[in-house]
Amino acid sequence: MSSNSHEKFEFLLLDGFSNMVLASALEPLRDVKMRSIFAGLEWEVTTLNGETVASSSRLKFSPDRRFEPDKTRGTLVIVAGYSIREQITKELVSMIRQASRNARRVLALDTASWLLAEAGVLEGHSATIHWQELDAFEEAFPNVDTSNARYVSSGPFMTCGGASTALEMILELIQDTFGPAAAFDASSMFIFDPARQKDQHRGAARLNDRGSPKLLKALNIIAENVEHPLTTFELAERVSTSERTLCRAFSDELGMTPGKYYKLYRLQHARYLAQETRLSTEQIALRCGFSCASALGRSFSREFGKPISLLRN
């Protein structure tokens, strides 16, 4: 992710939303923010009246503020669940229509596509919804190209069904917005069994087959050798492949060379140590494979445009 990029997400929660759906969309974004050095990424949670809202399992969430369509910017993520049709009013439809005009993109999770369709903003677009509502949705909105795909991107709108499809959709958004490396890192965090996911053409396999065994092995080796970095040749030997093949895998699956990824990993570890420990910059440099504090400082500033000293407590 570029240090100059800035993305804002607003999560509008409607009564009866699914905790799993919300977590599947929000937690990957948290992972992106956590791993980036200077993350231009923020989010806030809103509800229709600014009061606490209950999920389908009756867990209660307190929002950051009341939903105000004229303040909607960036990406609006609408999370709905059971009884969506009973919640729709003329006032709500009008608010969603206005917010959709103001937002750069709109994500409708679970049953929230019904609300967008009622607002008329999906006419001429492709969309999907939770499988339990799919037939009724298609019948109710003939001007929407209803799809049974796991998630659908159409113009500024992205729609999906349940929690697993929300995860896949948000990973694609992360890839397009923050780059393939960020998407890979997030998918590795939340998809436990990459081999099974790849066989089913889900999860990491949907990200242009990122997550191949050779690459995953290389990433593990990198994580185990931060203090004493390996050369690309040595890394390829550990993975039992050629240097050329390894470079191609990193380029195809992460969009960068092994050396570039290795350095970013070391710098992110340096960031963590600077924020969470009392180690000196010299000690951090040595633990992250740099010859001295000045070498770490130059590399850090060159990559992210700001000195590592700004991260010290």
VEXVO-41434 format. One line per 2 residues: their letters; for each residue x, z, y of N, C-alpha, C. Coordinates in steps of 0.2 Angstrom, whole numbers, plus 5000, padded with zeros to 4 digits. Atoms other than C-alpha are relative to their C-alpha. Example, Ala and Ser with C-alpha at 12.3 -4.5 7.8 and 13.67 -1.06 7.14 Angstrom:
# VEXVO-41434
AS	5004:5000:4994:5062:5039:4978:5004:5000:5006 | 4996:4999:4994:5068:5036:4995:4996:5003:5005
***
This chain:
# VEXVO-41434
MS	5004:5000:4994:5000:5000:5000:5004:5000:5006 | 4997:5000:4994:5006:4996:5017:4999:5006:5004
SN	5001:4994:4996:5010:5010:5028:4996:4999:5006 | 5004:5001:4994:5000:5002:5042:4993:4999:4998
SH	5007:5001:5002:4984:4999:5032:4996:5006:5001 | 5004:4994:4999:4970:5010:5035:4993:4998:4997
EK	5006:5001:5004:4954:5011:5024:4996:5007:5001 | 5004:4994:5000:4939:5023:5027:4994:4998:4996
FE	5005:5000:5005:4926:5026:5014:4994:5005:5002 | 5005:4996:4999:4909:5034:5017:4995:5000:4993
FL	5004:4999:5006:4900:5041:5001:4993:5003:5002 | 5007:4998:4999:4881:5042:5004:4997:5002:4993
LL	5003:4997:5006:4874:5054:4991:4992:5000:5000 | 5008:5000:5001:4855:5052:4986:4999:5005:4995
DG	5002:4995:5005:4846:5066:4977:5000:4997:4993 | 5001:5002:5007:4848:5065:4958:5006:4995:4998
FS	4994:5005:5001:4865:5055:4959:5004:5003:4994 | 4996:4998:5005:4877:5056:4944:5006:5003:5002
NM	4993:4997:4998:4892:5068:4945:5005:4995:4997 | 4995:5004:5003:4901:5056:4933:5001:4993:5004
VL	5000:5006:4996:4897:5041:4944:5004:5001:5006 | 4997:4998:4994:4903:5049:4959:5008:5001:4999
AS	4993:4999:5002:4919:5055:4951:5004:4994:4998 | 4997:5006:5002:4923:5038:4944:5002:4996:5005
AL	4999:5004:4994:4922:5030:4961:5005:5004:5005 | 4997:4997:4995:4930:5044:4971:5007:5002:4998
EP	4994:4998:5002:4944:5051:4960:5006:4995:5000 | 4995:5005:4999:4954:5035:4959:5003:4999:5007
LR	4998:5000:4993:4954:5034:4978:5005:5006:5001 | 4996:4994:4999:4961:5052:4978:5007:4999:4997
DV	4993:5001:5003:4975:5046:4966:5004:4995:5004 | 4997:5004:4995:4979:5032:4978:5003:5004:5006
KM	4998:4996:4995:4980:5044:4992:5006:5005:4999 | 4995:4995:5002:4990:5057:4983:5007:4996:4998
RS	4994:5003:5002:5003:5044:4977:5004:4996:5006 | 4997:5004:4994:5006:5035:4994:5003:5005:5004
IF	4996:4996:4996:5018:5042:5006:4996:5001:5006 | 5004:4999:4994:5008:5039:5022:4994:4996:4999
AG	5006:5003:5002:4991:5035:5015:4995:4999:5006 | 5005:5002:4995:4980:5026:5028:4993:5000:4996
LE	5006:5000:5004:4965:5031:5017:4996:5007:5001 | 5004:4994:4999:4951:5043:5021:4993:4999:4997
WE	5007:5001:5002:4933:5047:5015:4997:5006:5002 | 5004:4994:4998:4919:5058:5020:4993:4999:4996
VT	5007:5000:5004:4902:5062:5011:4995:5002:5005 | 5005:4999:4996:4886:5061:5019:4993:5000:4996
TL	5006:5000:5003:4868:5064:5015:4994:4998:5005 | 5004:5003:4995:4852:5058:5023:4998:5005:5005
NG	5002:4995:4995:4848:5074:5032:5006:5005:5002 | 4994:4996:4999:4865:5082:5032:5000:5006:4997
ET	5000:4994:5004:4860:5095:5020:5002:5000:4993 | 4998:5000:5007:4865:5100:5003:4996:4996:4995
VA	5004:5005:5005:4860:5087:4989:5002:5002:4993 | 4999:4998:5007:4858:5091:4971:5001:4993:4995
SS	4999:5006:5005:4865:5079:4957:4995:5001:4994 | 5005:5000:5006:4856:5075:4941:5000:5006:4996
SR	4999:4994:5004:4863:5090:4933:4999:5006:5004 | 5002:4994:4995:4858:5101:4948:5006:5003:5003
LK	4995:4997:4996:4875:5104:4954:4999:4998:5008 | 5002:5001:4993:4874:5105:4973:5007:4998:5004
FS	4994:5002:4996:4886:5096:4986:4998:5001:5007 | 5001:5000:4993:4888:5100:5004:5003:4994:5003
PD	4997:5006:4997:4891:5084:5014:5004:5002:5006 | 4996:4999:4994:4903:5082:5029:4996:5000:5006
RR	5005:5001:4994:4889:5076:5040:4994:4997:4998 | 5006:5004:5001:4872:5068:5041:5002:4992:5000
FE	4999:5008:5000:4871:5049:5037:4997:4997:5007 | 5002:5003:4994:4870:5040:5053:5003:4992:5000
PD	4998:5007:5001:4870:5021:5051:5004:4997:5006 | 4996:5003:4994:4877:5017:5069:5007:5003:4999
KT	4993:4998:5000:4893:5027:5064:5003:4997:4993 | 4997:5002:5006:4895:5018:5047:5005:4994:5002
RG	4994:5005:4999:4912:5008:5047:5003:5000:4993 | 4996:5001:5006:4924:5002:5033:4995:4999:4994
TL	5003:5001:5006:4917:5004:5016:4994:5005:4999 | 5005:4995:5001:4900:5012:5013:4998:5000:4992
VI	5002:5000:5007:4897:5018:4995:4994:5004:4999 | 5007:4997:5001:4879:5022:4990:5000:5002:4993
VA	5001:4997:5007:4877:5034:4975:4993:5002:4999 | 5007:4998:5002:4860:5035:4968:4999:5001:4993
GY	5001:4999:5007:4853:5040:4952:4992:5000:4998 | 5007:5000:5002:4836:5045:4945:4995:5000:5006
SI	5005:5000:4995:4820:5043:4954:5001:4996:5007 | 4998:5003:4994:4827:5031:4967:4994:4997:5003
RE	5006:5003:4997:4811:5022:4969:4995:5005:5004 | 5004:4995:4996:4802:5038:4974:5003:5002:5006
QI	4996:4998:4994:4815:5041:4987:5000:4995:5006 | 5000:5005:4995:4813:5025:4996:4994:5000:5005
TK	5005:5000:4995:4804:5025:5013:5002:4995:5005 | 4998:5005:4995:4803:5013:5027:5006:5002:5005
EL	4994:4997:4995:4815:5024:5038:5006:4999:4996 | 4993:5001:5004:4828:5024:5024:5002:4993:4999
VS	4999:5007:5001:4826:5005:5021:5003:4998:5007 | 4997:5003:4993:4829:5002:5040:5007:5003:5001
MI	4993:4997:4999:4844:5014:5040:5005:4996:4996 | 4995:5004:5004:4852:5005:5025:5001:4993:5003
RQ	4999:5007:4997:4849:4988:5033:5005:5000:5006 | 4995:4999:4994:4858:4994:5049:5007:5002:4998
AS	4994:4998:5002:4872:5002:5040:5004:4994:4996 | 4997:5005:5004:4875:4987:5029:5003:4994:5005
RN	4997:5005:4995:4877:4976:5045:5006:5003:5003 | 4994:4997:4997:4890:4989:5052:5006:5000:4995
AR	4995:4999:5005:4900:4991:5036:5004:4994:4999 | 4996:5006:5002:4914:4979:5031:4998:4998:4993
RV	5002:5001:5007:4909:4981:5013:4995:5006:4998 | 5005:4995:5002:4895:4990:5004:5000:5000:4992
LA	5000:4999:5007:4896:4997:4986:4994:5004:4998 | 5006:4997:5002:4880:5001:4977:5001:5002:4992
LD	4998:4997:5006:4883:5013:4962:4993:5002:4996 | 5005:4998:5004:4871:5016:4947:4993:4997:5002
TA	5006:5003:4998:4853:5013:4954:5000:4998:5007 | 5000:5001:4993:4858:5011:4972:4999:4992:5002
SW	5002:5007:4998:4856:4992:4971:4993:4999:5001 | 5008:5000:4999:4837:4995:4971:4999:5001:5007
LL	5001:4999:4993:4839:5002:4988:5002:4994:5005 | 4997:5006:4996:4850:4987:4995:4995:4995:4999
AE	5005:5006:5001:4837:4975:4987:4994:5001:5005 | 5005:4998:4996:4823:4984:4996:5001:4999:5007
AG	4998:5001:4993:4832:4983:5012:5001:4992:5002 | 5000:5007:4999:4833:4964:5010:5007:4997:5000
VL	4993:5002:4999:4852:4963:5011:5003:4996:4994 | 4997:5003:5006:4855:4957:4993:4997:4993:4999
EG	5003:5006:5001:4844:4941:4995:5005:4994:5000 | 4995:5005:5000:4854:4926:4990:5007:5002:4997
HS	4993:4998:5003:4868:4937:4982:4998:5002:4993 | 5000:4997:5007:4872:4942:4964:5000:5007:5000
AT	4999:4993:5000:4870:4960:4959:4998:5002:4993 | 5002:4996:5006:4868:4972:4945:4998:5007:5001
IH	5002:4993:4999:4861:4989:4942:5000:5003:4993 | 5000:4997:5007:4860:5002:4928:4996:4997:4995
WQ	5003:5004:5005:4855:4994:4912:4993:5002:4999 | 5007:4998:5001:4839:5005:4911:4995:4997:5005
EL	5004:5003:4995:4833:4997:4927:5001:4992:5001 | 4998:5007:4999:4839:4979:4924:4994:4996:5000
DA	5006:5004:5000:4823:4971:4919:4995:5001:5005 | 5005:4998:4994:4812:4980:4932:5003:4997:5006
FE	4997:5003:4994:4825:4975:4945:4999:4993:5001 | 5001:5007:5000:4825:4957:4940:4993:4998:5002
EA	5007:5002:4998:4806:4956:4941:4998:5002:5007 | 5002:4997:4993:4805:4966:4957:5003:4996:5006
FP	4997:5004:4994:4817:4955:4967:5003:4993:4997 | 4998:5007:5002:4817:4937:4962:5005:4996:5004
NV	4996:5003:4995:4827:4932:4977:5007:5003:4999 | 4993:4997:5002:4842:4942:4970:5002:4997:4993
DT	4997:5002:5007:4853:4934:4956:5002:5006:4996 | 4998:4994:5004:4852:4948:4944:5004:4998:4994
SN	4995:5001:5005:4867:4949:4932:5000:5006:4996 | 4999:4995:5004:4870:4959:4917:5007:5002:4999
AR	4993:4998:5001:4888:4960:4920:5002:5007:5002 | 4998:4993:4999:4897:4977:4921:5000:5002:5007
YV	5001:5000:4993:4899:4975:4939:5001:4993:5004 | 5000:5007:4997:4897:4961:4952:5002:5001:5007
SS	4997:5001:4993:4906:4956:4968:4996:4994:5003 | 5004:5006:4997:4895:4945:4980:5001:5001:5007
GP	5000:4999:4993:4900:4943:4998:5003:5007:5001 | 4998:4994:4998:4902:4960:5006:4998:5006:4995
FM	5003:4995:5004:4893:4969:4992:5003:5000:4993 | 4998:4999:5007:4899:4976:4975:4995:5005:4997
TC	5005:4996:5003:4886:4983:4963:5002:5001:4993 | 4998:4998:5007:4888:4992:4946:4994:5004:4997
GG	5005:4996:5004:4878:5002:4933:5003:5007:5000 | 4998:4993:5001:4885:5018:4926:5007:5002:5001
AS	4993:4997:4998:4901:5029:4927:5006:4995:4998 | 4994:5004:5002:4913:5018:4917:5000:4993:5004
TA	4999:5006:4996:4908:5002:4926:5002:5002:5008 | 4998:4998:4993:4910:5011:4943:5007:5001:5000
LE	4992:5000:5001:4928:5015:4937:5003:4994:5000 | 4997:5007:5000:4931:4997:4933:5000:4997:5007
MI	5001:5004:4993:4924:4991:4950:5005:5003:5005 | 4995:4997:4995:4934:5004:4960:5007:4998:4999
LE	4993:5002:5002:4950:4999:4951:5001:4993:5003 | 4999:5007:4997:4947:4981:4956:5000:5000:5008
LI	4999:4999:4993:4944:4986:4974:5007:5003:5002 | 4993:4998:4998:4960:4996:4974:5005:4995:4999
QD	4996:5006:5001:4969:4981:4967:5000:4996:5006 | 5000:5005:4994:4963:4970:4981:5002:5003:5007
TF	4999:4997:4993:4965:4983:4995:5007:5003:5000 | 4994:4996:5000:4980:4993:4990:5006:4997:4996
GP	4995:5004:5004:4989:4981:4978:5000:5002:4993 | 5001:4999:5008:4991:4980:4959:5004:5006:4998
AA	4996:4994:5002:5004:4994:4958:4995:5006:5000 | 5005:4995:4999:4991:5006:4965:4995:5000:4995
AF	5005:5000:5005:4978:5000:4954:5002:5002:4993 | 4997:4999:5007:4989:5001:4938:5001:5008:5000
DA	4999:4993:5000:4994:5019:4943:4993:5004:4999 | 5006:4997:5001:4976:5024:4945:4996:4999:4993
SS	5003:5001:5007:4970:5016:4929:5004:5004:4995 | 4996:4996:5004:4984:5024:4920:4998:5008:5000
MF	5002:4993:5000:4978:5041:4926:4993:5001:4997 | 5007:4998:5002:4960:5039:4921:4998:4996:4993
IF	5001:5003:5007:4961:5028:4905:5004:5002:4995 | 4996:4997:5004:4967:5037:4891:5003:4996:4995
DP	4998:5004:5006:4968:5024:4877:5001:4993:5002 | 5000:5006:4997:4975:5008:4885:4999:4994:4994
AR	5001:5005:5005:4976:4999:4868:4993:4998:4998 | 5007:5001:5002:4958:5002:4864:4996:4996:5006
QK	5003:5003:4994:4953:4997:4882:5001:4993:5000 | 4998:5007:4999:4963:4981:4881:4996:4996:4994
DQ	5004:5004:5005:4954:4976:4864:4993:4999:5002 | 5007:5001:4998:4937:4979:4872:5000:4996:5007
HR	4999:5004:4994:4943:4969:4888:4996:5005:5005 | 5002:4995:4995:4939:4985:4898:5006:5003:5003
GA	4994:4995:4998:4949:4997:4909:5005:4996:5003 | 4993:5003:4998:4967:4992:4912:5000:4992:4999
AR	5000:5007:5002:4964:4975:4903:4997:4996:5005 | 5003:5005:4995:4953:4969:4917:5004:4999:5006
LN	4996:5001:4994:4967:4971:4929:5006:4995:4998 | 4995:5005:5003:4976:4955:4922:5004:5002:4995
DR	4996:4998:5006:4981:4964:4906:5006:5005:5002 | 4995:4995:4998:4991:4977:4916:4999:5006:4995
GS	5000:4995:5005:4996:4991:4904:5002:4997:4993 | 4997:5002:5007:5005:4981:4890:5005:5005:4998
PK	4995:4995:5003:5015:4992:4878:5007:5000:5003 | 4993:5000:4998:5032:4986:4884:5000:5003:5007
LL	5000:4997:4993:5027:4990:4902:4999:5007:5000 | 5001:4993:5001:5020:5007:4898:5006:5004:4998
KA	4994:4997:5002:5035:5011:4889:5006:5001:5005 | 4995:5000:4994:5046:5006:4904:4998:5005:5005
LN	5002:4995:4994:5036:5017:4916:5001:5007:4997 | 4998:4993:5003:5038:5032:4904:5007:5001:5001
II	4992:4999:4999:5057:5029:4904:5002:5001:5007 | 4999:5000:4993:5057:5027:4923:4999:5008:5002
AE	5002:4993:4999:5048:5044:4924:5005:5005:4998 | 4996:4996:5003:5060:5052:4913:5008:5000:5002
NV	4993:5001:4998:5076:5046:4922:5000:4999:5008 | 5000:5000:4993:5073:5050:4940:5007:5002:5003
EH	4993:4997:4997:5089:5060:4944:5006:4995:4998 | 4995:5005:5002:5100:5047:4935:4997:4993:4999
PL	5003:5006:5001:5092:5030:4938:5004:4995:4995 | 4997:5005:5004:5095:5016:4925:5000:4994:5004
TT	5001:5007:4998:5099:4998:4929:4995:4997:4997 | 5005:5004:5003:5087:4985:4925:5002:4998:4993
FE	4997:5001:5006:5098:4980:4911:4999:5005:4995 | 5001:4994:5004:5098:4997:4904:4993:5002:4998
LA	5007:4999:5001:5080:4999:4906:4997:4995:4995 | 5002:5005:5005:5077:4983:4896:5002:5002:4993
ER	4997:4998:5007:5088:4989:4882:4996:5006:4997 | 5004:4995:5002:5078:5005:4881:4993:4998:4997
VS	5006:5003:5001:5062:4995:4880:5000:4995:4994 | 4998:5005:5005:5070:4983:4867:4997:4993:5002
TS	5002:5006:4998:5067:4968:4877:5005:4997:5004 | 4995:5003:4995:5077:4956:4888:4999:5002:5007
ER	5001:4999:4993:5080:4959:4906:4995:4995:5003 | 5005:5005:4997:5071:4943:4910:4993:5001:4999
TL	5007:4999:5002:5056:4947:4900:4997:5006:5004 | 5002:4993:4996:5055:4965:4908:4998:4998:5007
CR	5001:5002:4993:5056:4957:4925:4994:4996:5001 | 5006:5004:5000:5042:4945:4921:4994:5005:4999
AF	5006:4995:5001:5031:4959:4915:4998:5004:5006 | 5002:4997:4993:5033:4969:4931:4997:4996:5005
SD	5003:5005:4994:5030:4954:4942:4993:4998:4998 | 5006:5002:5002:5015:4949:4932:4995:5005:5000
EL	5005:4994:5000:5007:4966:4930:5000:5005:5005 | 4999:4995:4994:5013:4976:4945:5001:4996:5006
GM	4999:5004:4994:5017:4962:4957:5007:5002:5004 | 4994:4998:4997:5035:4969:4960:5005:5000:4994
TP	4995:4999:5004:5052:4970:4952:5001:5007:4997 | 4999:4993:5003:5057:4984:4940:5004:5005:5005
GK	4996:4997:4995:5070:4989:4954:4996:5003:5005 | 5004:4998:4995:5057:4990:4967:4995:5006:4998
YY	5004:4995:5002:5045:5000:4957:5004:5007:4999 | 4996:4994:5002:5059:5012:4951:5002:5004:5007
KL	4998:4997:4994:5064:5015:4969:4994:5003:5003 | 5006:4997:4997:5046:5018:4975:4998:5007:4996
YR	5001:4994:5004:5044:5030:4961:5004:5006:5002 | 4996:4995:4998:5059:5040:4966:4999:5002:5007
LQ	5002:4998:4993:5054:5040:4984:4993:5004:5000 | 5006:4996:5001:5037:5047:4979:5001:5006:4997
HA	4998:4994:5003:5045:5060:4969:5003:5004:5006 | 4996:4997:4995:5056:5064:4984:4994:5003:5005
RY	5005:4998:4995:5040:5065:4995:4997:5007:4997 | 5003:4994:5003:5032:5078:4983:5005:5006:5001
LA	4995:4994:4999:5048:5089:4983:5000:5002:5007 | 4999:4998:4993:5049:5088:5002:4994:5004:5002
QE	5006:4996:4998:5031:5094:5003:4998:5006:4997 | 5002:4995:5005:5029:5106:4989:5006:5005:4999
TR	4994:4995:5002:5047:5115:4988:5004:5001:5006 | 4995:4998:4994:5060:5123:4999:5007:4997:4999
LS	4993:5003:5001:5074:5112:4992:5002:4996:5007 | 4998:5003:4995:5085:5105:5005:5000:4992:4999
TE	5001:5008:5000:5085:5086:5009:5006:4998:4995 | 4995:5002:5005:5102:5085:5000:4999:5001:4993
QI	5001:4999:5006:5096:5093:4985:4994:4996:4997 | 5005:5005:5001:5080:5082:4985:5003:4993:4998
AL	4997:5006:5001:5091:5067:4986:5004:4999:4993 | 4996:5000:5007:5102:5072:4971:4995:5000:4994
RC	5005:5000:5005:5086:5075:4961:4996:4994:4999 | 5004:5007:5000:5079:5058:4965:5005:4994:4999
GF	4996:5006:5002:5094:5048:4961:5004:4997:5006 | 4997:5002:4994:5101:5046:4979:5007:5003:5000
SC	4993:4997:5000:5120:5049:4982:5000:5006:5005 | 5000:4995:4994:5116:5060:4998:4994:5000:5004
AS	5006:5000:4996:5103:5065:5010:4999:4994:5005 | 5001:5006:4995:5107:5051:5022:4998:4994:4996
AL	5002:5006:5004:5105:5038:5008:4993:5000:4999 | 5007:4999:5001:5088:5045:5004:4996:4999:5007
GR	5003:5001:4993:5084:5046:5023:4999:4993:5002 | 5000:5007:4998:5088:5028:5026:4995:4996:4995
SF	5004:5003:5005:5079:5022:5010:4993:5001:5002 | 5006:4998:4998:5064:5032:5015:4997:4997:5006
SR	5002:5003:4993:5063:5026:5033:4999:4993:4999 | 5001:5007:5001:5066:5008:5028:4994:4998:4997
EF	5006:5002:5004:5052:5008:5016:4993:5002:5003 | 5006:4998:4997:5039:5018:5025:5000:5001:5008
GK	5000:5000:4993:5044:5017:5043:5000:5007:5004 | 5000:4993:4997:5045:5036:5046:5005:5004:4996
PI	4995:4996:5003:5058:5049:5042:4997:5005:4995 | 5003:4995:5005:5056:5061:5027:5000:5007:5003
SL	5000:4994:4996:5059:5075:5039:4993:5002:5002 | 5007:4999:4997:5041:5073:5045:4996:5004:4994
LR	5004:4997:5005:5035:5079:5028:5002:5007:4998 | 4998:4993:5001:5044:5096:5028:4995:5005:5003
N	5004:4995:4998:5034:5111:5029:5003:5004:5006
***
